[in-house]
């Protein structure tokens, strides 16, 4: 996937020559995986985590009309504010947004949320 343009734009503004390279590809689930995902989030699994806006988009695409129907007992956690904003744009409720935008920060925020319940 290609990330936001902020870093390449800043580097270009500073005089750098920048070649943007897709480092990974976010791939959506198979039909069977999408069905399992729909069943899980509507039944009330403990938590769902999102680590990028593109994973939110792919998950919402897989869930279709069920994207906004994540069970109220399921905690939805996001790695940071950009990912949270994308989820909210797509109608997905976010309960926890990490303040340290790393996988470690996401796990810590989710653990803290569960401890404080």
Chimera marker file (.cmm) of the C-alpha trace (Angstrom):
<marker_set name="trace">
<marker id="1" x="0.000" y="0.000" z="0.000" r="1" g="1" b="0" radius="0.5"/>
<marker id="2" x="1.057" y="3.561" z="-0.454" r="1" g="1" b="0" radius="0.5"/>
<marker id="3" x="0.841" y="5.697" z="2.663" r="1" g="1" b="0" radius="0.5"/>
<marker id="4" x="-0.276" y="9.292" z="2.889" r="1" g="1" b="0" radius="0.5"/>
<marker id="5" x="1.572" y="11.956" z="0.897" r="1" g="1" b="0" radius="0.5"/>
<marker id="6" x="2.752" y="14.026" z="3.892" r="1" g="1" b="0" radius="0.5"/>
<marker id="7" x="6.291" y="12.633" z="4.126" r="1" g="1" b="0" radius="0.5"/>
<marker id="8" x="7.091" y="12.560" z="0.384" r="1" g="1" b="0" radius="0.5"/>
<marker id="9" x="5.657" y="16.067" z="0.004" r="1" g="1" b="0" radius="0.5"/>
<marker id="10" x="7.780" y="17.392" z="2.879" r="1" g="1" b="0" radius="0.5"/>
<marker id="11" x="10.899" y="15.736" z="1.478" r="1" g="1" b="0" radius="0.5"/>
<marker id="12" x="10.250" y="17.176" z="-1.993" r="1" g="1" b="0" radius="0.5"/>
<marker id="13" x="9.689" y="20.619" z="-0.459" r="1" g="1" b="0" radius="0.5"/>
<marker id="14" x="13.126" y="20.271" z="1.151" r="1" g="1" b="0" radius="0.5"/>
<marker id="15" x="14.667" y="19.538" z="-2.260" r="1" g="1" b="0" radius="0.5"/>
<marker id="16" x="14.796" y="15.736" z="-2.182" r="1" g="1" b="0" radius="0.5"/>
<marker id="17" x="14.018" y="13.485" z="-5.121" r="1" g="1" b="0" radius="0.5"/>
<marker id="18" x="11.446" y="10.965" z="-3.889" r="1" g="1" b="0" radius="0.5"/>
<marker id="19" x="10.341" y="7.671" z="-5.412" r="1" g="1" b="0" radius="0.5"/>
<marker id="20" x="7.249" y="6.329" z="-3.653" r="1" g="1" b="0" radius="0.5"/>
<marker id="21" x="7.224" y="2.533" z="-3.510" r="1" g="1" b="0" radius="0.5"/>
<marker id="22" x="4.344" y="0.335" z="-2.362" r="1" g="1" b="0" radius="0.5"/>
<marker id="23" x="5.862" y="-1.681" z="0.482" r="1" g="1" b="0" radius="0.5"/>
<marker id="24" x="2.890" y="-3.945" z="1.075" r="1" g="1" b="0" radius="0.5"/>
<marker id="25" x="-0.571" y="-4.684" z="-0.217" r="1" g="1" b="0" radius="0.5"/>
<marker id="26" x="-3.686" y="-4.854" z="1.916" r="1" g="1" b="0" radius="0.5"/>
<marker id="27" x="-5.658" y="-7.824" z="0.633" r="1" g="1" b="0" radius="0.5"/>
<marker id="28" x="-9.277" y="-8.372" z="1.519" r="1" g="1" b="0" radius="0.5"/>
<marker id="29" x="-10.599" y="-11.636" z="2.887" r="1" g="1" b="0" radius="0.5"/>
<marker id="30" x="-11.871" y="-14.549" z="0.833" r="1" g="1" b="0" radius="0.5"/>
<marker id="31" x="-15.679" y="-14.950" z="0.752" r="1" g="1" b="0" radius="0.5"/>
<marker id="32" x="-15.415" y="-17.600" z="3.476" r="1" g="1" b="0" radius="0.5"/>
<marker id="33" x="-13.229" y="-15.356" z="5.641" r="1" g="1" b="0" radius="0.5"/>
<marker id="34" x="-15.619" y="-12.434" z="5.100" r="1" g="1" b="0" radius="0.5"/>
<marker id="35" x="-18.542" y="-14.574" z="6.256" r="1" g="1" b="0" radius="0.5"/>
<marker id="36" x="-16.626" y="-15.653" z="9.379" r="1" g="1" b="0" radius="0.5"/>
<marker id="37" x="-15.763" y="-12.006" z="10.052" r="1" g="1" b="0" radius="0.5"/>
<marker id="38" x="-19.411" y="-10.941" z="9.699" r="1" g="1" b="0" radius="0.5"/>
<marker id="39" x="-20.542" y="-13.708" z="12.037" r="1" g="1" b="0" radius="0.5"/>
<marker id="40" x="-17.890" y="-12.795" z="14.608" r="1" g="1" b="0" radius="0.5"/>
<marker id="41" x="-18.469" y="-9.049" z="14.777" r="1" g="1" b="0" radius="0.5"/>
<marker id="42" x="-22.250" y="-9.299" z="14.827" r="1" g="1" b="0" radius="0.5"/>
<marker id="43" x="-22.169" y="-12.031" z="17.518" r="1" g="1" b="0" radius="0.5"/>
<marker id="44" x="-19.950" y="-10.056" z="19.872" r="1" g="1" b="0" radius="0.5"/>
<marker id="45" x="-16.296" y="-11.115" z="19.838" r="1" g="1" b="0" radius="0.5"/>
<marker id="46" x="-14.148" y="-9.436" z="22.502" r="1" g="1" b="0" radius="0.5"/>
<marker id="47" x="-12.265" y="-6.998" z="20.270" r="1" g="1" b="0" radius="0.5"/>
<marker id="48" x="-11.376" y="-5.927" z="16.750" r="1" g="1" b="0" radius="0.5"/>
<marker id="49" x="-8.158" y="-4.019" z="16.036" r="1" g="1" b="0" radius="0.5"/>
<marker id="50" x="-7.294" y="-1.814" z="13.088" r="1" g="1" b="0" radius="0.5"/>
<marker id="51" x="-3.692" y="-0.940" z="12.247" r="1" g="1" b="0" radius="0.5"/>
<marker id="52" x="-4.245" y="1.265" z="9.184" r="1" g="1" b="0" radius="0.5"/>
<marker id="53" x="-6.914" y="3.118" z="7.261" r="1" g="1" b="0" radius="0.5"/>
<marker id="54" x="-6.562" y="0.563" z="4.460" r="1" g="1" b="0" radius="0.5"/>
<marker id="55" x="-7.381" y="-2.332" z="6.814" r="1" g="1" b="0" radius="0.5"/>
<marker id="56" x="-10.465" y="-0.419" z="7.942" r="1" g="1" b="0" radius="0.5"/>
<marker id="57" x="-11.513" y="0.051" z="4.310" r="1" g="1" b="0" radius="0.5"/>
<marker id="58" x="-10.998" y="-3.626" z="3.448" r="1" g="1" b="0" radius="0.5"/>
<marker id="59" x="-12.846" y="-4.757" z="6.564" r="1" g="1" b="0" radius="0.5"/>
<marker id="60" x="-15.754" y="-2.417" z="5.829" r="1" g="1" b="0" radius="0.5"/>
<marker id="61" x="-15.866" y="-3.687" z="2.252" r="1" g="1" b="0" radius="0.5"/>
<marker id="62" x="-15.939" y="-7.277" z="3.501" r="1" g="1" b="0" radius="0.5"/>
<marker id="63" x="-18.636" y="-6.548" z="6.076" r="1" g="1" b="0" radius="0.5"/>
<marker id="64" x="-20.810" y="-4.585" z="3.674" r="1" g="1" b="0" radius="0.5"/>
<marker id="65" x="-24.024" y="-3.507" z="5.377" r="1" g="1" b="0" radius="0.5"/>
<marker id="66" x="-22.812" y="-5.110" z="8.624" r="1" g="1" b="0" radius="0.5"/>
<marker id="67" x="-19.905" y="-2.623" z="8.969" r="1" g="1" b="0" radius="0.5"/>
<marker id="68" x="-21.913" y="-0.323" z="11.224" r="1" g="1" b="0" radius="0.5"/>
<marker id="69" x="-23.423" y="-3.301" z="13.041" r="1" g="1" b="0" radius="0.5"/>
<marker id="70" x="-20.438" y="-4.325" z="15.130" r="1" g="1" b="0" radius="0.5"/>
<marker id="71" x="-21.942" y="-5.779" z="18.312" r="1" g="1" b="0" radius="0.5"/>
<marker id="72" x="-22.098" y="-3.277" z="21.167" r="1" g="1" b="0" radius="0.5"/>
<marker id="73" x="-20.038" y="-5.572" z="23.414" r="1" g="1" b="0" radius="0.5"/>
<marker id="74" x="-17.179" y="-5.788" z="20.885" r="1" g="1" b="0" radius="0.5"/>
<marker id="75" x="-14.394" y="-3.304" z="21.603" r="1" g="1" b="0" radius="0.5"/>
<marker id="76" x="-13.073" y="-1.646" z="18.444" r="1" g="1" b="0" radius="0.5"/>
<marker id="77" x="-9.497" y="-0.405" z="18.784" r="1" g="1" b="0" radius="0.5"/>
<marker id="78" x="-7.477" y="1.725" z="16.380" r="1" g="1" b="0" radius="0.5"/>
<marker id="79" x="-3.740" y="2.365" z="16.102" r="1" g="1" b="0" radius="0.5"/>
<marker id="80" x="-4.195" y="6.129" z="15.796" r="1" g="1" b="0" radius="0.5"/>
<marker id="81" x="-6.379" y="9.088" z="14.865" r="1" g="1" b="0" radius="0.5"/>
<marker id="82" x="-6.106" y="8.719" z="11.086" r="1" g="1" b="0" radius="0.5"/>
<marker id="83" x="-7.257" y="5.106" z="11.290" r="1" g="1" b="0" radius="0.5"/>
<marker id="84" x="-10.015" y="6.098" z="13.717" r="1" g="1" b="0" radius="0.5"/>
<marker id="85" x="-11.185" y="8.851" z="11.359" r="1" g="1" b="0" radius="0.5"/>
<marker id="86" x="-11.419" y="6.385" z="8.466" r="1" g="1" b="0" radius="0.5"/>
<marker id="87" x="-13.431" y="3.950" z="10.588" r="1" g="1" b="0" radius="0.5"/>
<marker id="88" x="-15.825" y="6.678" z="11.645" r="1" g="1" b="0" radius="0.5"/>
<marker id="89" x="-16.190" y="7.848" z="8.012" r="1" g="1" b="0" radius="0.5"/>
<marker id="90" x="-17.330" y="4.313" z="7.194" r="1" g="1" b="0" radius="0.5"/>
<marker id="91" x="-19.754" y="4.147" z="10.123" r="1" g="1" b="0" radius="0.5"/>
<marker id="92" x="-17.614" y="1.919" z="12.329" r="1" g="1" b="0" radius="0.5"/>
<marker id="93" x="-17.656" y="2.870" z="16.013" r="1" g="1" b="0" radius="0.5"/>
<marker id="94" x="-14.194" y="3.136" z="17.623" r="1" g="1" b="0" radius="0.5"/>
<marker id="95" x="-13.883" y="2.651" z="21.391" r="1" g="1" b="0" radius="0.5"/>
<marker id="96" x="-10.097" y="2.884" z="21.824" r="1" g="1" b="0" radius="0.5"/>
<marker id="97" x="-7.531" y="4.944" z="19.910" r="1" g="1" b="0" radius="0.5"/>
<marker id="98" x="-3.884" y="4.362" z="20.771" r="1" g="1" b="0" radius="0.5"/>
<marker id="99" x="-1.890" y="7.426" z="21.783" r="1" g="1" b="0" radius="0.5"/>
<marker id="100" x="1.371" y="5.765" z="20.681" r="1" g="1" b="0" radius="0.5"/>
<marker id="101" x="0.843" y="4.936" z="16.998" r="1" g="1" b="0" radius="0.5"/>
<marker id="102" x="2.553" y="1.538" z="17.001" r="1" g="1" b="0" radius="0.5"/>
<marker id="103" x="1.392" y="-2.049" z="17.406" r="1" g="1" b="0" radius="0.5"/>
<marker id="104" x="2.799" y="-1.944" z="20.936" r="1" g="1" b="0" radius="0.5"/>
<marker id="105" x="0.828" y="1.237" z="21.634" r="1" g="1" b="0" radius="0.5"/>
<marker id="106" x="-2.334" y="-0.338" z="20.259" r="1" g="1" b="0" radius="0.5"/>
<marker id="107" x="-1.944" y="-3.411" z="22.477" r="1" g="1" b="0" radius="0.5"/>
<marker id="108" x="-1.218" y="-1.213" z="25.507" r="1" g="1" b="0" radius="0.5"/>
<marker id="109" x="-4.292" y="0.951" z="24.874" r="1" g="1" b="0" radius="0.5"/>
<marker id="110" x="-6.506" y="-2.095" z="24.437" r="1" g="1" b="0" radius="0.5"/>
<marker id="111" x="-5.102" y="-3.758" z="27.573" r="1" g="1" b="0" radius="0.5"/>
<marker id="112" x="-5.673" y="-0.565" z="29.562" r="1" g="1" b="0" radius="0.5"/>
<marker id="113" x="-9.237" y="-0.385" z="28.297" r="1" g="1" b="0" radius="0.5"/>
<marker id="114" x="-9.950" y="-3.948" z="29.432" r="1" g="1" b="0" radius="0.5"/>
<marker id="115" x="-8.247" y="-3.372" z="32.814" r="1" g="1" b="0" radius="0.5"/>
<marker id="116" x="-10.363" y="-0.292" z="33.470" r="1" g="1" b="0" radius="0.5"/>
<marker id="117" x="-13.686" y="-2.031" z="32.806" r="1" g="1" b="0" radius="0.5"/>
<link id1="1" id2="2" r="1" g="1" b="0" radius="0.2"/>
<link id1="2" id2="3" r="1" g="1" b="0" radius="0.2"/>
<link id1="3" id2="4" r="1" g="1" b="0" radius="0.2"/>
<link id1="4" id2="5" r="1" g="1" b="0" radius="0.2"/>
<link id1="5" id2="6" r="1" g="1" b="0" radius="0.2"/>
<link id1="6" id2="7" r="1" g="1" b="0" radius="0.2"/>
<link id1="7" id2="8" r="1" g="1" b="0" radius="0.2"/>
<link id1="8" id2="9" r="1" g="1" b="0" radius="0.2"/>
<link id1="9" id2="10" r="1" g="1" b="0" radius="0.2"/>
<link id1="10" id2="11" r="1" g="1" b="0" radius="0.2"/>
<link id1="11" id2="12" r="1" g="1" b="0" radius="0.2"/>
<link id1="12" id2="13" r="1" g="1" b="0" radius="0.2"/>
<link id1="13" id2="14" r="1" g="1" b="0" radius="0.2"/>
<link id1="14" id2="15" r="1" g="1" b="0" radius="0.2"/>
<link id1="15" id2="16" r="1" g="1" b="0" radius="0.2"/>
<link id1="16" id2="17" r="1" g="1" b="0" radius="0.2"/>
<link id1="17" id2="18" r="1" g="1" b="0" radius="0.2"/>
<link id1="18" id2="19" r="1" g="1" b="0" radius="0.2"/>
<link id1="19" id2="20" r="1" g="1" b="0" radius="0.2"/>
<link id1="20" id2="21" r="1" g="1" b="0" radius="0.2"/>
<link id1="21" id2="22" r="1" g="1" b="0" radius="0.2"/>
<link id1="22" id2="23" r="1" g="1" b="0" radius="0.2"/>
<link id1="23" id2="24" r="1" g="1" b="0" radius="0.2"/>
<link id1="24" id2="25" r="1" g="1" b="0" radius="0.2"/>
<link id1="25" id2="26" r="1" g="1" b="0" radius="0.2"/>
<link id1="26" id2="27" r="1" g="1" b="0" radius="0.2"/>
<link id1="27" id2="28" r="1" g="1" b="0" radius="0.2"/>
<link id1="28" id2="29" r="1" g="1" b="0" radius="0.2"/>
<link id1="29" id2="30" r="1" g="1" b="0" radius="0.2"/>
<link id1="30" id2="31" r="1" g="1" b="0" radius="0.2"/>
<link id1="31" id2="32" r="1" g="1" b="0" radius="0.2"/>
<link id1="32" id2="33" r="1" g="1" b="0" radius="0.2"/>
<link id1="33" id2="34" r="1" g="1" b="0" radius="0.2"/>
<link id1="34" id2="35" r="1" g="1" b="0" radius="0.2"/>
<link id1="35" id2="36" r="1" g="1" b="0" radius="0.2"/>
<link id1="36" id2="37" r="1" g="1" b="0" radius="0.2"/>
<link id1="37" id2="38" r="1" g="1" b="0" radius="0.2"/>
<link id1="38" id2="39" r="1" g="1" b="0" radius="0.2"/>
<link id1="39" id2="40" r="1" g="1" b="0" radius="0.2"/>
<link id1="40" id2="41" r="1" g="1" b="0" radius="0.2"/>
<link id1="41" id2="42" r="1" g="1" b="0" radius="0.2"/>
<link id1="42" id2="43" r="1" g="1" b="0" radius="0.2"/>
<link id1="43" id2="44" r="1" g="1" b="0" radius="0.2"/>
<link id1="44" id2="45" r="1" g="1" b="0" radius="0.2"/>
<link id1="45" id2="46" r="1" g="1" b="0" radius="0.2"/>
<link id1="46" id2="47" r="1" g="1" b="0" radius="0.2"/>
<link id1="47" id2="48" r="1" g="1" b="0" radius="0.2"/>
<link id1="48" id2="49" r="1" g="1" b="0" radius="0.2"/>
<link id1="49" id2="50" r="1" g="1" b="0" radius="0.2"/>
<link id1="50" id2="51" r="1" g="1" b="0" radius="0.2"/>
<link id1="51" id2="52" r="1" g="1" b="0" radius="0.2"/>
<link id1="52" id2="53" r="1" g="1" b="0" radius="0.2"/>
<link id1="53" id2="54" r="1" g="1" b="0" radius="0.2"/>
<link id1="54" id2="55" r="1" g="1" b="0" radius="0.2"/>
<link id1="55" id2="56" r="1" g="1" b="0" radius="0.2"/>
<link id1="56" id2="57" r="1" g="1" b="0" radius="0.2"/>
<link id1="57" id2="58" r="1" g="1" b="0" radius="0.2"/>
<link id1="58" id2="59" r="1" g="1" b="0" radius="0.2"/>
<link id1="59" id2="60" r="1" g="1" b="0" radius="0.2"/>
<link id1="60" id2="61" r="1" g="1" b="0" radius="0.2"/>
<link id1="61" id2="62" r="1" g="1" b="0" radius="0.2"/>
<link id1="62" id2="63" r="1" g="1" b="0" radius="0.2"/>
<link id1="63" id2="64" r="1" g="1" b="0" radius="0.2"/>
<link id1="64" id2="65" r="1" g="1" b="0" radius="0.2"/>
<link id1="65" id2="66" r="1" g="1" b="0" radius="0.2"/>
<link id1="66" id2="67" r="1" g="1" b="0" radius="0.2"/>
<link id1="67" id2="68" r="1" g="1" b="0" radius="0.2"/>
<link id1="68" id2="69" r="1" g="1" b="0" radius="0.2"/>
<link id1="69" id2="70" r="1" g="1" b="0" radius="0.2"/>
<link id1="70" id2="71" r="1" g="1" b="0" radius="0.2"/>
<link id1="71" id2="72" r="1" g="1" b="0" radius="0.2"/>
<link id1="72" id2="73" r="1" g="1" b="0" radius="0.2"/>
<link id1="73" id2="74" r="1" g="1" b="0" radius="0.2"/>
<link id1="74" id2="75" r="1" g="1" b="0" radius="0.2"/>
<link id1="75" id2="76" r="1" g="1" b="0" radius="0.2"/>
<link id1="76" id2="77" r="1" g="1" b="0" radius="0.2"/>
<link id1="77" id2="78" r="1" g="1" b="0" radius="0.2"/>
<link id1="78" id2="79" r="1" g="1" b="0" radius="0.2"/>
<link id1="79" id2="80" r="1" g="1" b="0" radius="0.2"/>
<link id1="80" id2="81" r="1" g="1" b="0" radius="0.2"/>
<link id1="81" id2="82" r="1" g="1" b="0" radius="0.2"/>
<link id1="82" id2="83" r="1" g="1" b="0" radius="0.2"/>
<link id1="83" id2="84" r="1" g="1" b="0" radius="0.2"/>
<link id1="84" id2="85" r="1" g="1" b="0" radius="0.2"/>
<link id1="85" id2="86" r="1" g="1" b="0" radius="0.2"/>
<link id1="86" id2="87" r="1" g="1" b="0" radius="0.2"/>
<link id1="87" id2="88" r="1" g="1" b="0" radius="0.2"/>
<link id1="88" id2="89" r="1" g="1" b="0" radius="0.2"/>
<link id1="89" id2="90" r="1" g="1" b="0" radius="0.2"/>
<link id1="90" id2="91" r="1" g="1" b="0" radius="0.2"/>
<link id1="91" id2="92" r="1" g="1" b="0" radius="0.2"/>
<link id1="92" id2="93" r="1" g="1" b="0" radius="0.2"/>
<link id1="93" id2="94" r="1" g="1" b="0" radius="0.2"/>
<link id1="94" id2="95" r="1" g="1" b="0" radius="0.2"/>
<link id1="95" id2="96" r="1" g="1" b="0" radius="0.2"/>
<link id1="96" id2="97" r="1" g="1" b="0" radius="0.2"/>
<link id1="97" id2="98" r="1" g="1" b="0" radius="0.2"/>
<link id1="98" id2="99" r="1" g="1" b="0" radius="0.2"/>
<link id1="99" id2="100" r="1" g="1" b="0" radius="0.2"/>
<link id1="100" id2="101" r="1" g="1" b="0" radius="0.2"/>
<link id1="101" id2="102" r="1" g="1" b="0" radius="0.2"/>
<link id1="102" id2="103" r="1" g="1" b="0" radius="0.2"/>
<link id1="103" id2="104" r="1" g="1" b="0" radius="0.2"/>
<link id1="104" id2="105" r="1" g="1" b="0" radius="0.2"/>
<link id1="105" id2="106" r="1" g="1" b="0" radius="0.2"/>
<link id1="106" id2="107" r="1" g="1" b="0" radius="0.2"/>
<link id1="107" id2="108" r="1" g="1" b="0" radius="0.2"/>
<link id1="108" id2="109" r="1" g="1" b="0" radius="0.2"/>
<link id1="109" id2="110" r="1" g="1" b="0" radius="0.2"/>
<link id1="110" id2="111" r="1" g="1" b="0" radius="0.2"/>
<link id1="111" id2="112" r="1" g="1" b="0" radius="0.2"/>
<link id1="112" id2="113" r="1" g="1" b="0" radius="0.2"/>
<link id1="113" id2="114" r="1" g="1" b="0" radius="0.2"/>
<link id1="114" id2="115" r="1" g="1" b="0" radius="0.2"/>
<link id1="115" id2="116" r="1" g="1" b="0" radius="0.2"/>
<link id1="116" id2="117" r="1" g="1" b="0" radius="0.2"/>
</marker_set>
